[in-house]
Amino acid sequence: MKLYTQKILLGIIVVATVVILPIVGNLQMLDTPQLWIMAIIGIVASFFQPSYNPFKKSVDKEDRGTALQIIWSIYITQIITIAEATYLRFPESMHWDYITTIALVVMLVGLILRSWAVTTLGGQFTWHIDRKTSKNLIKTGPFRFLRHPGYAGALLTYTFSALFLHAWFSVAINFIVLIIAFTRRIYFEEAVLMDIFGIKYSEYCKKVRKMIPLIW
């Protein structure tokens, strides 16, 4: 219970910093459902995230700073997204249209996919790359379809958040920044997994794509 409480508190702190703080110059955003949906998604994402410290580097050199790169890429891109919607696009950014609905659906799919991946890995899911926890090669749940469903889910959620808020510049910014962060993480993570599981992981890679079914 204490761990869950800590996760929720961390989620609230992150949401206050990333979602609420950027709108202080336009508090009319507080009256929009989109902002509070973003806040709820942020808290839920934090709840299903293993405990982490966004300021703490890994003691394992194999991580290469990828965990911190990912979390700060998410924080920064979401701040940019909300700032664009608040100061460059408002009030048009808060109009609810078919793009808003489609984006929300994709964001939720991404959140579910990410959460499914985390719960499937259980104790083997770590914030930093850590070979000591990789005891079994998980190929169940979402890992039947993608080698890195958690990253795929996060990419969907945090890229389509820009579409959700009609922040058109941020769509491209978010995708580019996040795909770089996830690609770098996958490169080092798969090197460790290949070293641990050898031919078993190699065969798995031949059958299952990284983040996009049938493509990549």
C-alpha positions as CSV (number, residue, x, y, z in Angstrom):
1,M,0.0,0.0,0.0
2,K,2.9,2.4,0.8
3,L,4.4,1.8,-2.6
4,Y,1.1,2.5,-4.4
5,T,0.7,5.7,-2.3
6,Q,4.2,6.8,-3.3
7,K,3.4,6.2,-7.0
8,I,0.2,8.2,-6.8
9,L,2.0,11.1,-5.0
10,L,4.7,11.1,-7.6
11,G,2.1,11.1,-10.4
12,I,0.4,14.1,-8.8
13,I,3.7,16.0,-8.5
14,V,4.6,15.2,-12.1
15,V,1.2,16.3,-13.3
16,A,1.4,19.5,-11.3
17,T,4.8,20.2,-12.9
18,V,4.2,19.0,-16.5
19,V,0.5,19.7,-17.0
20,I,-0.6,22.4,-14.6
21,L,2.5,24.6,-14.3
22,P,2.8,25.4,-18.0
23,I,-0.7,27.0,-18.1
24,V,-0.2,29.5,-15.3
25,G,-0.4,32.3,-17.9
26,N,-3.8,31.1,-19.2
27,L,-5.9,29.7,-16.3
28,Q,-8.8,29.3,-18.7
29,M,-7.3,26.0,-19.5
30,L,-8.4,24.7,-16.1
31,D,-12.0,24.8,-17.4
32,T,-11.3,22.4,-20.3
33,P,-11.9,18.7,-20.0
34,Q,-8.8,18.0,-22.2
35,L,-6.4,19.3,-19.5
36,W,-7.9,17.1,-16.8
37,I,-7.9,14.1,-19.1
38,M,-4.2,14.7,-19.6
39,A,-3.7,14.9,-15.9
40,I,-5.6,11.7,-15.2
41,I,-3.6,9.8,-17.9
42,G,-0.4,11.1,-16.3
43,I,-1.4,9.8,-12.8
44,V,-2.5,6.4,-14.2
45,A,0.8,6.1,-16.2
46,S,2.7,6.8,-13.0
47,F,0.8,4.3,-11.0
48,F,1.6,1.5,-13.5
49,Q,5.3,2.6,-13.7
50,P,7.9,0.9,-11.4
51,S,9.4,3.2,-8.8
52,Y,11.9,5.6,-10.2
53,N,13.8,8.8,-9.5
54,P,14.0,11.2,-12.5
55,F,17.2,12.6,-11.0
56,K,19.1,9.3,-10.3
57,K,21.5,7.8,-12.7
58,S,21.9,4.0,-13.0
59,V,24.9,2.4,-11.2
60,D,25.0,-0.1,-14.1
61,K,26.9,1.3,-17.1
62,E,24.8,-0.8,-19.5
63,D,21.9,1.6,-19.0
64,R,23.9,4.4,-20.7
65,G,21.5,7.0,-19.3
66,T,18.7,5.7,-21.4
67,A,16.1,5.7,-18.5
68,L,16.8,9.3,-17.7
69,Q,16.7,10.2,-21.4
70,I,13.3,8.7,-21.8
71,I,11.6,10.2,-18.8
72,W,13.0,13.7,-19.5
73,S,12.1,13.4,-23.2
74,I,8.5,12.7,-22.1
75,Y,8.4,15.5,-19.5
76,I,9.8,18.1,-22.0
77,T,7.7,17.1,-24.9
78,Q,4.5,17.2,-22.9
79,I,5.4,20.6,-21.5
80,I,6.0,21.9,-25.0
81,T,2.7,20.3,-26.1
82,I,0.7,22.0,-23.4
83,A,2.5,25.3,-23.8
84,E,1.7,25.3,-27.6
85,A,-2.0,24.5,-26.9
86,T,-2.2,27.1,-24.2
87,Y,-0.4,30.1,-25.8
88,L,-0.3,29.5,-29.6
89,R,-3.6,27.6,-30.3
90,F,-6.0,28.5,-27.5
91,P,-9.0,28.5,-27.7
92,E,-9.1,26.5,-30.9
93,S,-6.9,23.9,-29.3
94,M,-9.7,23.1,-26.9
95,H,-12.4,22.5,-29.5
96,W,-13.6,18.9,-29.3
97,D,-13.8,17.4,-32.8
98,Y,-13.2,14.0,-34.5
99,I,-9.4,14.5,-34.2
100,T,-9.7,15.0,-30.5
101,T,-11.7,11.8,-30.2
102,I,-9.4,9.7,-32.4
103,A,-6.3,11.0,-30.5
104,L,-7.8,10.2,-27.1
105,V,-8.6,6.6,-28.2
106,V,-5.1,6.1,-29.4
107,M,-3.7,7.6,-26.2
108,L,-5.7,5.2,-24.2
109,V,-4.7,2.3,-26.3
110,G,-1.1,3.3,-25.8
111,L,-1.6,3.6,-22.0
112,I,-3.3,0.2,-21.9
113,L,-0.5,-1.4,-24.0
114,R,2.2,0.2,-21.8
115,S,0.5,-0.9,-18.6
116,W,-0.1,-4.4,-19.9
117,A,3.6,-4.8,-20.7
118,V,4.6,-3.6,-17.3
119,T,2.3,-6.0,-15.5
120,T,3.3,-8.9,-17.8
121,L,7.0,-8.4,-16.9
122,G,6.3,-8.1,-13.2
123,G,9.5,-8.1,-11.2
124,Q,11.6,-8.3,-14.4
125,F,10.5,-4.8,-15.4
126,T,13.2,-2.3,-14.3
127,W,13.6,1.4,-14.7
128,H,17.3,1.1,-15.6
129,I,18.7,-1.7,-17.8
130,D,19.6,-4.3,-15.3
131,R,20.8,-7.8,-16.4
132,K,20.4,-9.2,-12.9
133,T,16.6,-9.2,-13.2
134,S,16.4,-10.7,-16.7
135,K,15.9,-14.3,-15.6
136,N,13.4,-15.4,-18.2
137,L,12.6,-14.4,-21.7
138,I,9.1,-13.2,-21.6
139,K,7.1,-13.9,-24.8
140,T,3.5,-13.8,-23.3
141,G,0.9,-11.1,-23.2
142,P,1.8,-8.1,-25.5
143,F,5.3,-9.6,-26.0
144,R,3.7,-12.1,-28.4
145,F,3.2,-9.2,-30.9
146,L,6.0,-6.8,-30.1
147,R,9.4,-7.1,-28.5
148,H,9.0,-3.6,-26.8
149,P,5.3,-3.1,-26.3
150,G,5.9,-0.7,-23.4
151,Y,7.9,1.7,-25.5
152,A,5.4,1.4,-28.3
153,G,2.5,2.2,-25.9
154,A,4.3,5.2,-24.5
155,L,5.1,6.5,-28.0
156,L,1.5,6.4,-28.9
157,T,0.3,8.1,-25.8
158,Y,2.8,10.9,-25.7
159,T,2.8,11.6,-29.5
160,F,-1.0,11.6,-29.9
161,S,-1.3,13.9,-26.9
162,A,-0.2,16.6,-29.2
163,L,-3.0,15.8,-31.7
164,F,-5.4,15.6,-28.7
165,L,-4.6,19.3,-28.0
166,H,-4.3,20.3,-31.6
167,A,-0.7,21.2,-31.0
168,W,0.5,20.7,-34.6
169,F,4.1,21.6,-34.1
170,S,4.4,19.3,-31.1
171,V,3.2,16.3,-33.1
172,A,6.5,16.2,-35.1
173,I,8.6,17.3,-32.1
174,N,7.2,14.6,-29.8
175,F,7.6,11.8,-32.4
176,I,11.2,12.7,-33.3
177,V,12.4,13.2,-29.7
178,L,10.7,10.1,-28.3
179,I,11.6,7.8,-31.2
180,I,15.2,8.8,-30.7
181,A,15.0,8.1,-27.0
182,F,13.3,4.7,-27.4
183,T,15.5,3.6,-30.3
184,R,18.6,4.3,-28.3
185,R,17.2,2.4,-25.3
186,I,16.3,-0.6,-27.4
187,Y,19.7,-0.7,-28.9
188,F,21.4,-1.1,-25.5
189,E,18.7,-3.2,-24.0
190,E,18.7,-5.7,-26.8
191,A,22.5,-6.0,-26.7
192,V,22.1,-7.1,-23.0
193,L,19.2,-9.5,-23.8
194,M,21.2,-11.0,-26.7
195,D,24.1,-11.6,-24.4
196,I,21.9,-13.3,-21.8
197,F,19.6,-15.4,-23.9
198,G,21.7,-15.9,-27.0
199,I,20.1,-17.9,-29.8
200,K,16.8,-18.0,-28.0
201,Y,16.5,-14.2,-28.2
202,S,17.8,-14.2,-31.7
203,E,15.1,-16.6,-32.8
204,Y,12.5,-14.4,-31.0
205,C,13.7,-11.3,-32.8
206,K,13.2,-13.1,-36.2
207,K,9.6,-13.7,-35.4
208,V,8.5,-10.6,-33.5
209,R,9.0,-6.9,-34.5
210,K,10.3,-4.3,-32.2
211,M,7.6,-1.6,-31.9
212,I,5.5,-1.7,-35.1
213,P,3.8,-5.0,-36.1
214,L,5.0,-6.4,-39.5
215,I,7.2,-3.3,-40.1
216,W,9.8,-2.6,-37.4
